[in-house]
């Protein structure tokens, strides 16, 4: 991303962002939050996911 503050991922595409310092150890629990202006389906899917994924409603994102 070369330090750009925003990006658009085309449908079906993948994107790798710039690395950031993130001190987490092996098997630490990590929560990722995304914001979407309009309702969408799940942000991601993994066949062996071992945690519950949630999508906040608009009131939660404010």
Predicted model as a PDB file, atoms N, CA, C, CB and O in Angstrom, pLDDT in the B-factor column:
MODEL        1                                                                  
ATOM      1  N   UNK A   1       0.811  -1.188   0.000  1.00 67.00           N  
ATOM      2  CA  UNK A   1       0.000   0.000   0.000  1.00 67.00           C  
ATOM      3  C   UNK A   1       0.856   1.254   0.000  1.00 67.00           C  
ATOM      4  CB  UNK A   1      -0.924  -0.003   1.185  1.00 67.00           C  
ATOM      5  O   UNK A   1       0.346   2.352  -0.222  1.00 67.00           O  
ATOM      6  N   UNK A   2       2.123   1.107   0.241  1.00 73.00           N  
ATOM      7  CA  UNK A   2       3.064   2.229   0.164  1.00 73.00           C  
ATOM      8  C   UNK A   2       2.643   3.406   1.040  1.00 73.00           C  
ATOM      9  CB  UNK A   2       3.199   2.692  -1.273  1.00 73.00           C  
ATOM     10  O   UNK A   2       2.849   4.558   0.659  1.00 73.00           O  
ATOM     11  N   UNK A   3       2.060   3.137   2.204  1.00 75.00           N  
ATOM     12  CA  UNK A   3       1.708   4.187   3.140  1.00 75.00           C  
ATOM     13  C   UNK A   3       0.428   4.943   2.829  1.00 75.00           C  
ATOM     14  CB  UNK A   3       2.803   5.138   3.213  1.00 75.00           C  
ATOM     15  O   UNK A   3       0.114   5.915   3.516  1.00 75.00           O  
ATOM     16  N   UNK A   4      -0.321   4.528   1.813  1.00 77.00           N  
ATOM     17  CA  UNK A   4      -1.572   5.214   1.479  1.00 77.00           C  
ATOM     18  C   UNK A   4      -2.585   5.013   2.604  1.00 77.00           C  
ATOM     19  CB  UNK A   4      -2.146   4.696   0.130  1.00 77.00           C  
ATOM     20  O   UNK A   4      -2.650   3.929   3.185  1.00 77.00           O  
ATOM     21  N   UNK A   5      -3.387   6.055   2.925  1.00 77.00           N  
ATOM     22  CA  UNK A   5      -4.327   5.958   4.043  1.00 77.00           C  
ATOM     23  C   UNK A   5      -5.613   5.194   3.725  1.00 77.00           C  
ATOM     24  CB  UNK A   5      -4.682   7.327   4.505  1.00 77.00           C  
ATOM     25  O   UNK A   5      -6.342   4.822   4.645  1.00 77.00           O  
ATOM     26  N   UNK A   6      -5.906   4.953   2.449  1.00 80.00           N  
ATOM     27  CA  UNK A   6      -7.151   4.268   2.076  1.00 80.00           C  
ATOM     28  C   UNK A   6      -6.915   3.418   0.833  1.00 80.00           C  
ATOM     29  CB  UNK A   6      -8.297   5.292   1.825  1.00 80.00           C  
ATOM     30  O   UNK A   6      -5.969   3.641   0.077  1.00 80.00           O  
ATOM     31  N   UNK A   7      -7.785   2.452   0.641  1.00 79.00           N  
ATOM     32  CA  UNK A   7      -7.679   1.588  -0.534  1.00 79.00           C  
ATOM     33  C   UNK A   7      -9.028   0.960  -0.824  1.00 79.00           C  
ATOM     34  CB  UNK A   7      -6.605   0.494  -0.326  1.00 79.00           C  
ATOM     35  O   UNK A   7      -9.899   0.910   0.045  1.00 79.00           O  
ATOM     36  N   UNK A   8      -9.199   0.484  -2.043  1.00 83.00           N  
ATOM     37  CA  UNK A   8     -10.398  -0.235  -2.446  1.00 83.00           C  
ATOM     38  C   UNK A   8      -9.971  -1.604  -2.942  1.00 83.00           C  
ATOM     39  CB  UNK A   8     -11.196   0.544  -3.543  1.00 83.00           C  
ATOM     40  O   UNK A   8      -9.059  -1.721  -3.759  1.00 83.00           O  
ATOM     41  N   UNK A   9     -10.633  -2.636  -2.446  1.00 84.00           N  
ATOM     42  CA  UNK A   9     -10.336  -4.000  -2.872  1.00 84.00           C  
ATOM     43  C   UNK A   9     -11.431  -4.423  -3.846  1.00 84.00           C  
ATOM     44  CB  UNK A   9     -10.246  -4.987  -1.644  1.00 84.00           C  
ATOM     45  O   UNK A   9     -12.591  -4.527  -3.448  1.00 84.00           O  
ATOM     46  N   UNK A  10     -11.094  -4.668  -5.110  1.00 86.00           N  
ATOM     47  CA  UNK A  10     -12.105  -5.100  -6.074  1.00 86.00           C  
ATOM     48  C   UNK A  10     -12.699  -6.449  -5.671  1.00 86.00           C  
ATOM     49  CB  UNK A  10     -11.499  -5.187  -7.485  1.00 86.00           C  
ATOM     50  O   UNK A  10     -12.032  -7.241  -5.005  1.00 86.00           O  
ATOM     51  N   UNK A  11     -13.952  -6.722  -6.068  1.00 87.00           N  
ATOM     52  CA  UNK A  11     -14.577  -8.017  -5.752  1.00 87.00           C  
ATOM     53  C   UNK A  11     -13.695  -9.181  -6.197  1.00 87.00           C  
ATOM     54  CB  UNK A  11     -15.959  -8.123  -6.421  1.00 87.00           C  
ATOM     55  O   UNK A  11     -13.200  -9.208  -7.324  1.00 87.00           O  
ATOM     56  N   UNK A  12     -13.510 -10.127  -5.307  1.00 88.00           N  
ATOM     57  CA  UNK A  12     -12.731 -11.323  -5.624  1.00 88.00           C  
ATOM     58  C   UNK A  12     -11.236 -11.151  -5.525  1.00 88.00           C  
ATOM     59  CB  UNK A  12     -13.060 -11.773  -6.978  1.00 88.00           C  
ATOM     60  O   UNK A  12     -10.499 -12.125  -5.685  1.00 88.00           O  
ATOM     61  N   UNK A  13     -10.755  -9.936  -5.264  1.00 89.00           N  
ATOM     62  CA  UNK A  13      -9.317  -9.680  -5.201  1.00 89.00           C  
ATOM     63  C   UNK A  13      -8.797  -9.868  -3.779  1.00 89.00           C  
ATOM     64  CB  UNK A  13      -9.000  -8.261  -5.698  1.00 89.00           C  
ATOM     65  O   UNK A  13      -9.573  -9.937  -2.826  1.00 89.00           O  
ATOM     66  N   UNK A  14      -7.493  -9.949  -3.653  1.00 85.00           N  
ATOM     67  CA  UNK A  14      -6.834 -10.020  -2.355  1.00 85.00           C  
ATOM     68  C   UNK A  14      -5.930  -8.806  -2.211  1.00 85.00           C  
ATOM     69  CB  UNK A  14      -6.023 -11.346  -2.199  1.00 85.00           C  
ATOM     70  O   UNK A  14      -5.488  -8.233  -3.207  1.00 85.00           O  
ATOM     71  N   UNK A  15      -5.657  -8.415  -0.977  1.00 81.00           N  
ATOM     72  CA  UNK A  15      -4.809  -7.264  -0.730  1.00 81.00           C  
ATOM     73  C   UNK A  15      -3.958  -7.535   0.496  1.00 81.00           C  
ATOM     74  CB  UNK A  15      -5.649  -5.980  -0.547  1.00 81.00           C  
ATOM     75  O   UNK A  15      -4.465  -7.990   1.521  1.00 81.00           O  
ATOM     76  N   UNK A  16      -2.677  -7.259   0.396  1.00 79.00           N  
ATOM     77  CA  UNK A  16      -1.776  -7.336   1.546  1.00 79.00           C  
ATOM     78  C   UNK A  16      -1.376  -5.912   1.888  1.00 79.00           C  
ATOM     79  CB  UNK A  16      -0.511  -8.239   1.248  1.00 79.00           C  
ATOM     80  O   UNK A  16      -0.842  -5.202   1.036  1.00 79.00           O  
ATOM     81  N   UNK A  17      -1.623  -5.481   3.117  1.00 78.00           N  
ATOM     82  CA  UNK A  17      -1.314  -4.121   3.525  1.00 78.00           C  
ATOM     83  C   UNK A  17       0.109  -4.026   4.056  1.00 78.00           C  
ATOM     84  CB  UNK A  17      -2.308  -3.643   4.581  1.00 78.00           C  
ATOM     85  O   UNK A  17       0.796  -5.032   4.233  1.00 78.00           O  
ATOM     86  N   UNK A  18       0.534  -2.793   4.306  1.00 77.00           N  
ATOM     87  CA  UNK A  18       1.839  -2.571   4.919  1.00 77.00           C  
ATOM     88  C   UNK A  18       1.837  -3.219   6.299  1.00 77.00           C  
ATOM     89  CB  UNK A  18       2.172  -1.043   5.013  1.00 77.00           C  
ATOM     90  O   UNK A  18       0.800  -3.271   6.960  1.00 77.00           O  
ATOM     91  N   UNK A  19       2.961  -3.700   6.721  1.00 79.00           N  
ATOM     92  CA  UNK A  19       3.035  -4.319   8.046  1.00 79.00           C  
ATOM     93  C   UNK A  19       2.947  -3.248   9.135  1.00 79.00           C  
ATOM     94  CB  UNK A  19       4.344  -5.135   8.194  1.00 79.00           C  
ATOM     95  O   UNK A  19       3.320  -2.093   8.927  1.00 79.00           O  
ATOM     96  N   UNK A  20       2.451  -3.655  10.287  1.00 79.00           N  
ATOM     97  CA  UNK A  20       2.358  -2.765  11.448  1.00 79.00           C  
ATOM     98  C   UNK A  20       2.876  -3.516  12.665  1.00 79.00           C  
ATOM     99  CB  UNK A  20       0.886  -2.269  11.677  1.00 79.00           C  
ATOM    100  O   UNK A  20       2.758  -4.740  12.726  1.00 79.00           O  
ATOM    101  N   UNK A  21       3.447  -2.810  13.634  1.00 85.00           N  
ATOM    102  CA  UNK A  21       3.871  -3.481  14.862  1.00 85.00           C  
ATOM    103  C   UNK A  21       2.631  -4.038  15.574  1.00 85.00           C  
ATOM    104  CB  UNK A  21       4.661  -2.497  15.798  1.00 85.00           C  
ATOM    105  O   UNK A  21       1.661  -3.314  15.800  1.00 85.00           O  
ATOM    106  N   UNK A  22       2.669  -5.293  15.912  1.00 82.00           N  
ATOM    107  CA  UNK A  22       1.510  -5.922  16.546  1.00 82.00           C  
ATOM    108  C   UNK A  22       2.004  -6.992  17.505  1.00 82.00           C  
ATOM    109  CB  UNK A  22       0.541  -6.530  15.485  1.00 82.00           C  
ATOM    110  O   UNK A  22       2.159  -8.149  17.113  1.00 82.00           O  
ATOM    111  N   UNK A  23       2.254  -6.623  18.756  1.00 88.00           N  
ATOM    112  CA  UNK A  23       2.805  -7.580  19.712  1.00 88.00           C  
ATOM    113  C   UNK A  23       1.767  -8.592  20.192  1.00 88.00           C  
ATOM    114  CB  UNK A  23       3.384  -6.844  20.899  1.00 88.00           C  
ATOM    115  O   UNK A  23       1.055  -8.345  21.166  1.00 88.00           O  
ATOM    116  N   UNK A  24       1.686  -9.708  19.521  1.00 88.00           N  
ATOM    117  CA  UNK A  24       0.791 -10.793  19.919  1.00 88.00           C  
ATOM    118  C   UNK A  24       1.587 -12.090  19.895  1.00 88.00           C  
ATOM    119  CB  UNK A  24      -0.465 -10.881  18.978  1.00 88.00           C  
ATOM    120  O   UNK A  24       2.394 -12.332  18.998  1.00 88.00           O  
ATOM    121  N   UNK A  25       1.342 -12.901  20.887  1.00 89.00           N  
ATOM    122  CA  UNK A  25       2.051 -14.162  20.969  1.00 89.00           C  
ATOM    123  C   UNK A  25       1.285 -15.296  20.300  1.00 89.00           C  
ATOM    124  CB  UNK A  25       2.323 -14.504  22.408  1.00 89.00           C  
ATOM    125  O   UNK A  25       0.116 -15.149  19.943  1.00 89.00           O  
ATOM    126  N   UNK A  26       1.950 -16.407  20.142  1.00 89.00           N  
ATOM    127  CA  UNK A  26       1.321 -17.594  19.569  1.00 89.00           C  
ATOM    128  C   UNK A  26       0.101 -17.969  20.396  1.00 89.00           C  
ATOM    129  CB  UNK A  26       2.321 -18.776  19.502  1.00 89.00           C  
ATOM    130  O   UNK A  26       0.174 -18.012  21.624  1.00 89.00           O  
ATOM    131  N   UNK A  27      -1.007 -18.239  19.742  1.00 87.00           N  
ATOM    132  CA  UNK A  27      -2.275 -18.660  20.336  1.00 87.00           C  
ATOM    133  C   UNK A  27      -2.961 -17.569  21.167  1.00 87.00           C  
ATOM    134  CB  UNK A  27      -2.043 -19.866  21.198  1.00 87.00           C  
ATOM    135  O   UNK A  27      -3.919 -17.866  21.880  1.00 87.00           O  
ATOM    136  N   UNK A  28      -2.490 -16.300  21.092  1.00 88.00           N  
ATOM    137  CA  UNK A  28      -3.211 -15.201  21.740  1.00 88.00           C  
ATOM    138  C   UNK A  28      -4.547 -15.002  21.031  1.00 88.00           C  
ATOM    139  CB  UNK A  28      -2.368 -13.882  21.720  1.00 88.00           C  
ATOM    140  O   UNK A  28      -4.648 -15.218  19.823  1.00 88.00           O  
ATOM    141  N   UNK A  29      -5.553 -14.600  21.763  1.00 85.00           N  
ATOM    142  CA  UNK A  29      -6.849 -14.280  21.182  1.00 85.00           C  
ATOM    143  C   UNK A  29      -6.792 -12.866  20.617  1.00 85.00           C  
ATOM    144  CB  UNK A  29      -7.990 -14.416  22.237  1.00 85.00           C  
ATOM    145  O   UNK A  29      -6.389 -11.937  21.316  1.00 85.00           O  
ATOM    146  N   UNK A  30      -7.192 -12.694  19.359  1.00 82.00           N  
ATOM    147  CA  UNK A  30      -7.143 -11.401  18.689  1.00 82.00           C  
ATOM    148  C   UNK A  30      -8.509 -11.112  18.076  1.00 82.00           C  
ATOM    149  CB  UNK A  30      -6.026 -11.373  17.603  1.00 82.00           C  
ATOM    150  O   UNK A  30      -9.115 -11.996  17.470  1.00 82.00           O  
ATOM    151  N   UNK A  31      -8.996  -9.887  18.228  1.00 79.00           N  
ATOM    152  CA  UNK A  31     -10.258  -9.467  17.627  1.00 79.00           C  
ATOM    153  C   UNK A  31      -9.976  -8.423  16.554  1.00 79.00           C  
ATOM    154  CB  UNK A  31     -11.229  -8.906  18.703  1.00 79.00           C  
ATOM    155  O   UNK A  31      -9.263  -7.450  16.796  1.00 79.00           O  
ATOM    156  N   UNK A  32     -10.539  -8.631  15.369  1.00 74.00           N  
ATOM    157  CA  UNK A  32     -10.403  -7.695  14.260  1.00 74.00           C  
ATOM    158  C   UNK A  32     -11.768  -7.072  14.009  1.00 74.00           C  
ATOM    159  CB  UNK A  32      -9.853  -8.402  12.971  1.00 74.00           C  
ATOM    160  O   UNK A  32     -12.763  -7.789  13.905  1.00 74.00           O  
ATOM    161  N   UNK A  33     -11.832  -5.748  13.911  1.00 72.00           N  
ATOM    162  CA  UNK A  33     -13.082  -5.045  13.661  1.00 72.00           C  
ATOM    163  C   UNK A  33     -13.004  -4.338  12.316  1.00 72.00           C  
ATOM    164  CB  UNK A  33     -13.386  -4.036  14.792  1.00 72.00           C  
ATOM    165  O   UNK A  33     -12.007  -3.681  12.015  1.00 72.00           O  
ATOM    166  N   UNK A  34     -14.042  -4.470  11.514  1.00 72.00           N  
ATOM    167  CA  UNK A  34     -14.108  -3.761  10.237  1.00 72.00           C  
ATOM    168  C   UNK A  34     -15.334  -2.867  10.226  1.00 72.00           C  
ATOM    169  CB  UNK A  34     -14.143  -4.754   9.046  1.00 72.00           C  
ATOM    170  O   UNK A  34     -16.307  -3.133  10.932  1.00 72.00           O  
ATOM    171  N   UNK A  35     -15.294  -1.812   9.430  1.00 72.00           N  
ATOM    172  CA  UNK A  35     -16.444  -0.925   9.275  1.00 72.00           C  
ATOM    173  C   UNK A  35     -16.873  -0.928   7.822  1.00 72.00           C  
ATOM    174  CB  UNK A  35     -16.115   0.516   9.749  1.00 72.00           C  
ATOM    175  O   UNK A  35     -16.050  -0.796   6.916  1.00 72.00           O  
ATOM    176  N   UNK A  36     -18.171  -1.080   7.610  1.00 74.00           N  
ATOM    177  CA  UNK A  36     -18.750  -0.995   6.264  1.00 74.00           C  
ATOM    178  C   UNK A  36     -19.930  -0.049   6.348  1.00 74.00           C  
ATOM    179  CB  UNK A  36     -19.187  -2.412   5.715  1.00 74.00           C  
ATOM    180  O   UNK A  36     -20.754  -0.154   7.257  1.00 74.00           O  
ATOM    181  N   UNK A  37     -20.016   0.876   5.401  1.00 78.00           N  
ATOM    182  CA  UNK A  37     -21.080   1.876   5.427  1.00 78.00           C  
ATOM    183  C   UNK A  37     -22.455   1.244   5.220  1.00 78.00           C  
ATOM    184  CB  UNK A  37     -20.829   2.935   4.360  1.00 78.00           C  
ATOM    185  O   UNK A  37     -23.458   1.774   5.699  1.00 78.00           O  
ATOM    186  N   UNK A  38     -22.508   0.128   4.518  1.00 81.00           N  
ATOM    187  CA  UNK A  38     -23.777  -0.557   4.267  1.00 81.00           C  
ATOM    188  C   UNK A  38     -23.661  -2.005   4.732  1.00 81.00           C  
ATOM    189  CB  UNK A  38     -24.163  -0.490   2.755  1.00 81.00           C  
ATOM    190  O   UNK A  38     -22.563  -2.560   4.767  1.00 81.00           O  
ATOM    191  N   UNK A  39     -24.795  -2.621   5.090  1.00 76.00           N  
ATOM    192  CA  UNK A  39     -24.756  -4.026   5.518  1.00 76.00           C  
ATOM    193  C   UNK A  39     -24.165  -4.932   4.439  1.00 76.00           C  
ATOM    194  CB  UNK A  39     -26.164  -4.507   5.881  1.00 76.00           C  
ATOM    195  O   UNK A  39     -24.453  -4.766   3.253  1.00 76.00           O  
ATOM    196  N   UNK A  40     -23.355  -5.869   4.850  1.00 74.00           N  
ATOM    197  CA  UNK A  40     -22.734  -6.853   3.950  1.00 74.00           C  
ATOM    198  C   UNK A  40     -22.734  -8.198   4.660  1.00 74.00           C  
ATOM    199  CB  UNK A  40     -21.270  -6.427   3.542  1.00 74.00           C  
ATOM    200  O   UNK A  40     -23.144  -8.307   5.815  1.00 74.00           O  
ATOM    201  N   UNK A  41     -22.277  -9.199   3.965  1.00 71.00           N  
ATOM    202  CA  UNK A  41     -22.110 -10.526   4.556  1.00 71.00           C  
ATOM    203  C   UNK A  41     -20.859 -10.549   5.417  1.00 71.00           C  
ATOM    204  CB  UNK A  41     -22.034 -11.614   3.462  1.00 71.00           C  
ATOM    205  O   UNK A  41     -20.284  -9.496   5.695  1.00 71.00           O  
ATOM    206  N   UNK A  42     -20.432 -11.717   5.840  1.00 69.00           N  
ATOM    207  CA  UNK A  42     -19.232 -11.825   6.672  1.00 69.00           C  
ATOM    208  C   UNK A  42     -18.013 -11.210   5.983  1.00 69.00           C  
ATOM    209  CB  UNK A  42     -18.955 -13.292   7.011  1.00 69.00           C  
ATOM    210  O   UNK A  42     -17.868 -11.310   4.765  1.00 69.00           O  
ATOM    211  N   UNK A  43     -17.148 -10.580   6.758  1.00 63.00           N  
ATOM    212  CA  UNK A  43     -15.946  -9.962   6.201  1.00 63.00           C  
ATOM    213  C   UNK A  43     -14.947 -11.015   5.746  1.00 63.00           C  
ATOM    214  CB  UNK A  43     -15.299  -9.037   7.228  1.00 63.00           C  
ATOM    215  O   UNK A  43     -14.164 -10.777   4.826  1.00 63.00           O  
ATOM    216  N   UNK A  44     -14.973 -12.168   6.382  1.00 65.00           N  
ATOM    217  CA  UNK A  44     -14.018 -13.209   6.034  1.00 65.00           C  
ATOM    218  C   UNK A  44     -14.604 -14.569   6.412  1.00 65.00           C  
ATOM    219  CB  UNK A  44     -12.654 -12.972   6.744  1.00 65.00           C  
ATOM    220  O   UNK A  44     -15.613 -14.653   7.111  1.00 65.00           O  
ATOM    221  N   UNK A  45     -13.967 -15.605   5.947  1.00 64.00           N  
ATOM    222  CA  UNK A  45     -14.407 -16.958   6.253  1.00 64.00           C  
ATOM    223  C   UNK A  45     -13.191 -17.855   6.316  1.00 64.00           C  
ATOM    224  CB  UNK A  45     -15.424 -17.474   5.204  1.00 64.00           C  
ATOM    225  O   UNK A  45     -12.282 -17.735   5.495  1.00 64.00           O  
ATOM    226  N   UNK A  46     -13.170 -18.730   7.260  1.00 64.00           N  
ATOM    227  CA  UNK A  46     -12.097 -19.714   7.364  1.00 64.00           C  
ATOM    228  C   UNK A  46     -12.734 -21.034   7.758  1.00 64.00           C  
ATOM    229  CB  UNK A  46     -10.997 -19.275   8.399  1.00 64.00           C  
ATOM    230  O   UNK A  46     -13.478 -21.096   8.737  1.00 64.00           O  
ATOM    231  N   UNK A  47     -12.457 -22.071   7.021  1.00 67.00           N  
ATOM    232  CA  UNK A  47     -13.096 -23.366   7.236  1.00 67.00           C  
ATOM    233  C   UNK A  47     -12.829 -23.940   8.622  1.00 67.00           C  
ATOM    234  CB  UNK A  47     -12.629 -24.342   6.194  1.00 67.00           C  
ATOM    235  O   UNK A  47     -13.630 -24.728   9.125  1.00 67.00           O  
ATOM    236  N   UNK A  48     -11.726 -23.563   9.242  1.00 70.00           N  
ATOM    237  CA  UNK A  48     -11.390 -24.099  10.555  1.00 70.00           C  
ATOM    238  C   UNK A  48     -11.436 -23.019  11.634  1.00 70.00           C  
ATOM    239  CB  UNK A  48     -10.011 -24.742  10.521  1.00 70.00           C  
ATOM    240  O   UNK A  48     -10.697 -23.089  12.616  1.00 70.00           O  
ATOM    241  N   UNK A  49     -12.290 -22.036  11.456  1.00 65.00           N  
ATOM    242  CA  UNK A  49     -12.389 -20.956  12.443  1.00 65.00           C  
ATOM    243  C   UNK A  49     -12.795 -21.529  13.794  1.00 65.00           C  
ATOM    244  CB  UNK A  49     -13.406 -19.875  11.985  1.00 65.00           C  
ATOM    245  O   UNK A  49     -13.704 -22.355  13.882  1.00 65.00           O  
ATOM    246  N   UNK A  50     -12.127 -21.093  14.824  1.00 69.00           N  
ATOM    247  CA  UNK A  50     -12.396 -21.593  16.169  1.00 69.00           C  
ATOM    248  C   UNK A  50     -12.977 -20.508  17.067  1.00 69.00           C  
ATOM    249  CB  UNK A  50     -11.122 -22.150  16.788  1.00 69.00           C  
ATOM    250  O   UNK A  50     -13.010 -20.666  18.287  1.00 69.00           O  
ATOM    251  N   UNK A  51     -13.437 -19.406  16.473  1.00 68.00           N  
ATOM    252  CA  UNK A  51     -14.032 -18.308  17.237  1.00 68.00           C  
ATOM    253  C   UNK A  51     -15.289 -17.845  16.524  1.00 68.00           C  
ATOM    254  CB  UNK A  51     -13.028 -17.129  17.413  1.00 68.00           C  
ATOM    255  O   UNK A  51     -15.483 -18.127  15.341  1.00 68.00           O  
ATOM    256  N   UNK A  52     -16.127 -17.144  17.237  1.00 68.00           N  
ATOM    257  CA  UNK A  52     -17.370 -16.641  16.675  1.00 68.00           C  
ATOM    258  C   UNK A  52     -17.128 -15.297  16.006  1.00 68.00           C  
ATOM    259  CB  UNK A  52     -18.450 -16.518  17.761  1.00 68.00           C  
ATOM    260  O   UNK A  52     -16.498 -14.423  16.600  1.00 68.00           O  
ATOM    261  N   UNK A  53     -17.612 -15.114  14.787  1.00 64.00           N  
ATOM    262  CA  UNK A  53     -17.517 -13.838  14.079  1.00 64.00           C  
ATOM    263  C   UNK A  53     -18.855 -13.126  14.193  1.00 64.00           C  
ATOM    264  CB  UNK A  53     -17.118 -14.044  12.581  1.00 64.00           C  
ATOM    265  O   UNK A  53     -19.910 -13.754  14.097  1.00 64.00           O  
ATOM    266  N   UNK A  54     -18.813 -11.823  14.398  1.00 66.00           N  
ATOM    267  CA  UNK A  54     -20.036 -11.039  14.490  1.00 66.00           C  
ATOM    268  C   UNK A  54     -19.956  -9.849  13.540  1.00 66.00           C  
ATOM    269  CB  UNK A  54     -20.276 -10.564  15.940  1.00 66.00           C  
ATOM    270  O   UNK A  54     -18.865  -9.371  13.227  1.00 66.00           O  
ATOM    271  N   UNK A  55     -21.090  -9.382  13.091  1.00 63.00           N  
ATOM    272  CA  UNK A  55     -21.174  -8.178  12.259  1.00 63.00           C  
ATOM    273  C   UNK A  55     -22.014  -7.168  13.017  1.00 63.00           C  
ATOM    274  CB  UNK A  55     -21.788  -8.484  10.835  1.00 63.00           C  
ATOM    275  O   UNK A  55     -23.194  -7.415  13.268  1.00 63.00           O  
ATOM    276  N   UNK A  56     -21.417  -6.007  13.397  1.00 63.00           N  
ATOM    277  CA  UNK A  56     -22.174  -5.027  14.161  1.00 63.00           C  
ATOM    278  C   UNK A  56     -23.254  -4.378  13.298  1.00 63.00           C  
ATOM    279  CB  UNK A  56     -21.239  -3.960  14.732  1.00 63.00           C  
ATOM    280  O   UNK A  56     -23.087  -4.229  12.087  1.00 63.00           O  
ATOM    281  N   UNK A  57     -24.345  -3.999  13.923  1.00 63.00           N  
ATOM    282  CA  UNK A  57     -25.386  -3.241  13.226  1.00 63.00           C  
ATOM    283  C   UNK A  57     -24.967  -1.780  13.196  1.00 63.00           C  
ATOM    284  CB  UNK A  57     -26.785  -3.411  13.916  1.00 63.00           C  
ATOM    285  O   UNK A  57     -24.060  -1.384  13.928  1.00 63.00           O  
ATOM    286  N   UNK A  58     -25.613  -0.972  12.361  1.00 58.00           N  
ATOM    287  CA  UNK A  58     -25.216   0.421  12.168  1.00 58.00           C  
ATOM    288  C   UNK A  58     -25.099   1.186  13.483  1.00 58.00           C  
ATOM    289  CB  UNK A  58     -26.207   1.116  11.264  1.00 58.00           C  
ATOM    290  O   UNK A  58     -24.181   1.992  13.635  1.00 58.00           O  
ATOM    291  N   UNK A  59     -25.995   0.959  14.429  1.00 58.00           N  
ATOM    292  CA  UNK A  59     -25.955   1.674  15.706  1.00 58.00           C  
ATOM    293  C   UNK A  59     -24.670   1.358  16.485  1.00 58.00           C  
ATOM    294  CB  UNK A  59     -27.188   1.312  16.554  1.00 58.00           C  
ATOM    295  O   UNK A  59     -24.155   2.213  17.206  1.00 58.00           O  
ATOM    296  N   UNK A  60     -24.156   0.137  16.340  1.00 52.00           N  
ATOM    297  CA  UNK A  60     -22.929  -0.249  17.037  1.00 52.00           C  
ATOM    298  C   UNK A  60     -21.702   0.437  16.451  1.00 52.00           C  
ATOM    299  CB  UNK A  60     -22.749  -1.757  16.983  1.00 52.00           C  
ATOM    300  O   UNK A  60     -20.719   0.654  17.160  1.00 52.00           O  
ATOM    301  N   UNK A  61     -21.745   0.782  15.155  1.00 50.00           N  
ATOM    302  CA  UNK A  61     -20.575   1.339  14.482  1.00 50.00           C  
ATOM    303  C   UNK A  61     -20.408   2.826  14.747  1.00 50.00           C  
ATOM    304  CB  UNK A  61     -20.670   1.098  12.998  1.00 50.00           C  
ATOM    305  O   UNK A  61     -19.359   3.392  14.441  1.00 50.00           O  
ATOM    306  N   UNK A  62     -21.416   3.461  15.305  1.00 50.00           N  
ATOM    307  CA  UNK A  62     -21.333   4.923  15.517  1.00 50.00           C  
ATOM    308  C   UNK A  62     -20.394   5.269  16.629  1.00 50.00           C  
ATOM    309  CB  UNK A  62     -22.700   5.505  15.820  1.00 50.00           C  
ATOM    310  O   UNK A  62     -20.209   6.447  16.937  1.00 50.00           O  
TER     311      UNK A  62                                                      
ENDMDL                                                                          
END                                                                             
